[in-house]
Amino acid sequence: MHNPPREMMDGRVASQYAEFEKLKAEGKIREYGVSLDWREEVEMVVDATKSRALEVFFNALYQEPLPAFQKAYENGVGIIVKVPLDSGWLSGRYRKGHQFDDIRKRWPLEVVERRSELVEQFSALVPKGTSMAHAALQFILAQPQVSTIIPGAKSAEQALDNFAAADKQLNPEVVRSIYNLWEREIMSDPLPW
């Protein structure tokens, strides 16, 4: 289920999970899961359903669900990370002063300016010789509970470059500095989606 209302995630009250289990028993599906955004939602779905996969919004600038990853992992629930490049911000493509003419124009100027500042701080943490996109993806892959990532790509070249990020690992000190950026600058005042 893709980002259903929270009450539909709760297997104690939502009836669709019985239907999913029926489809599994009939051999029509192997597993089912929920796409969600928050730690509380991860915990609810893990506790109240037999879902075996969660598509979770998570990246260097949005780490709120991270504390629930271990619980999912311990319960055999795979984590698929969505929005790993923060709608392109962590790709290095958008920097200070960028003008948007697509869906991103929904953000007020102050949000764009704050994101720009955070991107500069993130960029300063990226090791020399590593692209911002690779560092962003490698940060996610440094979470042992993550099963896979679904970064967007507009070309075969971008897709291949995204795959190449898995060829190296970020130094644990860099991973820690990215956690620190979240804790220091974003955790108490999250960015709007």
ZIUR-V957541 format. One record per residue. N is the residue number from 1. SS is DSSP state (@ for helix, = for strand, . for the rest). PHI is phi as a letter, one per 20 degrees, with the letter a starting at -180 (none if undefined). D_CENTER is the distance of its C-alpha to the mean C-alpha in whole Angstrom. Layout:
n->[N	N]
ss->[SS	SS]
phi->[PHI	PHI]
d_center->[D_CENTER	D_CENTER]
This chain:
n->[1	2	3	4	5	6	7	8	9	10	11	12	13	14	15	16	17	18	19	20	21	22	23	24	25	26	27	28	29	30	31	32	33	34	35	36	37	38	39	40	41	42	43	44	45	46	47	48	49	50	51	52	53	54	55	56	57	58	59	60	61	62	63	64	65	66	67	68	69	70	71	72	73	74	75	76	77	78	79	80	81	82	83	84	85	86	87	88	89	90	91	92	93	94	95	96	97	98	99	100	101	102	103	104	105	106	107	108	109	110	111	112	113	114	115	116	117	118	119	120	121	122	123	124	125	126	127	128	129	130	131	132	133	134	135	136	137	138	139	140	141	142	143	144	145	146	147	148	149	150	151	152	153	154	155	156	157	158	159	160	161	162	163	164	165	166	167	168	169	170	171	172	173	174	175	176	177	178	179	180	181	182	183	184	185	186	187	188	189	190	191	192	193]
ss->[.	=	.	.	.	@	@	@	@	.	.	.	.	.	.	@	@	@	@	@	@	@	@	@	@	.	.	.	.	.	.	.	=	=	=	=	.	.	@	@	@	@	@	@	@	@	@	@	.	.	.	.	=	=	=	=	=	.	=	.	.	=	.	@	@	@	@	@	@	@	@	@	@	@	.	.	.	=	=	=	=	=	.	.	.	.	.	.	@	@	@	.	.	.	.	.	.	.	.	.	.	.	@	@	@	@	.	.	@	@	@	@	@	@	@	@	@	@	@	@	@	@	@	@	@	.	.	.	.	.	.	@	@	@	@	@	@	@	@	@	@	.	.	.	.	=	=	=	=	=	.	.	.	.	.	@	@	@	@	@	@	@	@	@	@	@	@	.	.	.	.	@	@	@	@	@	@	@	@	@	@	@	@	@	@	@	.	.	.	.	.	.	.]
phi->[none	e	l	f	g	g	f	e	e	e	f	f	c	e	e	f	f	f	f	f	f	f	f	f	f	e	m	e	c	e	b	b	a	c	e	b	c	c	g	g	f	g	f	f	f	f	f	d	b	d	g	d	b	c	e	d	f	a	a	g	e	b	d	g	f	g	g	e	g	f	f	f	g	f	d	m	d	f	d	d	e	d	l	f	d	l	l	n	g	e	e	n	f	d	c	g	n	f	d	e	c	c	g	f	f	f	f	f	g	f	f	f	f	f	f	g	f	f	f	f	f	f	g	f	e	f	f	g	n	d	f	g	f	f	f	f	f	f	g	f	f	f	e	f	e	f	e	a	c	c	f	f	b	e	b	f	f	f	f	f	f	f	g	f	g	f	f	c	d	f	g	g	f	f	g	f	f	f	g	f	g	g	f	f	d	c	g	e	b	g	f	f	e]
d_center->[16	14	13	17	19	18	22	21	18	21	23	26	27	25	27	25	24	28	28	25	27	30	28	27	31	32	30	28	25	24	21	19	15	13	10	10	8	10	12	15	14	12	16	18	17	17	20	22	21	22	18	17	14	11	8	5	3	2	5	8	9	7	8	10	9	9	13	13	11	15	16	15	16	19	19	19	15	13	9	8	4	4	5	5	8	8	11	13	13	12	14	17	18	19	21	23	25	23	24	22	24	21	19	17	21	20	19	22	24	23	19	20	22	20	16	19	20	17	16	20	19	16	18	21	19	19	21	24	24	20	18	16	14	14	14	10	10	12	11	8	11	13	11	14	12	10	12	10	8	9	9	12	15	19	21	22	22	18	17	20	18	15	16	18	16	16	20	19	18	17	20	19	21	18	15	17	18	14	14	17	16	14	16	19	18	15	15	18	18	14	14	14	12]
